[in-house]
Amino acid sequence: MPKTKSKKWSQRVTDNSDAMDLEKDVFKQGSAKKIADSLKRSAEDSHRRKAGAFQSAMSMLNFYINRAGTQLSKSKRGTLEKAKEELRKDFGREP
């Protein structure tokens, strides 16, 4: 049964993803490092994900960025883009 009743399918995906359980308000945090750390914890703790922890965490972050689209402010988009870099560092995937 869904945790929340939302009219937007994208919000339901974010709240009830089969890939991993996200910490509450993970994308509302102001720090890229905190967002990346939270996604990493969620991905590593999940036993339902089909892909690796890095791919699951990055996919959820990209999903959020893509669904927010033009609704994201420049500063928030910048923070989320930096969170991608932090995820890469956390998983040892720096270019």
N, C-alpha and C positions, 0 to 999 in steps of 0.2 A: 504494500500500500504506500502511495507517495507521502513524503513528509509534508509537502505543502500543496495547496491547490492553486495553481497558477494558470492563467490563460495563455501564457507564452511558452511554447514548447522549449525554447532555448533556456529559459529559466528552470524548467523542470529537468533538463539535461544537466545543467550546472548543479542543481540541488540533489539530484538522484542518479547521478552517473553510475552505470554498472562497472565502469573502469576503476573508480576509486571514490571514497568518501572524502569530501573536502571539508576543511575546518571552516567554521562559520565566518563569513565576511572576509575570506582570504584575499579577494581582489580589491577590497576597500582599504587595505593597509597602505600606509604611505611610503613604506620602504621596499625597494626592489629585493633586497636581501631577505626580508621577512616573508615576502610573497614566495620567492624561490624556495626558501627553507620549508615553508608550509606545504608547498606542492610536492617537494621531495619526500617529506615525511609521509604525506598522504599516499603517494605512489608506492613507496617502499612498504608501507603497512598493508596495502591492499592485497587481498588474496584472490580477487575476482578479475584482475586485469588480464588481458590477453597478450599484450605486448610487454616490453621491458619497462622498468620504472622510469627511465629517462624519457622514452617515447610517450608514455602515458601522461607524465607531467607536462611535457612540452605541448602535447596535443591539447590538453585542457586549457593551457595558457593561450595558445593560438585560437582555439575555439572562442574563448572569452573576448579576445581582441577583435576577431572577425565579426562576431555577433554584435558587439557594441558599435562598431563602425564609426560613423561621424558623431555619435553621441559622446565619444571619449574626448576629453580636453587634451590639448597638446601635452600638458604636464603629466597627465595620467597615462597617456599613450607612451610617453618617454619612460615613465616608471616601469610600465609593463614590458617595454622593449629591453630595459636594463635587467629586468627579472629574467628574461631569456638568457642574457649573458651570464647572470649569476647561476642559473640552472646548469648551463654548460660547464661552468667552473666547478660547481658542486659535484657533477658527475664525471669530471675529468675529460670533458669533450671540447676543450678550447681549441680553436683553429690554429 
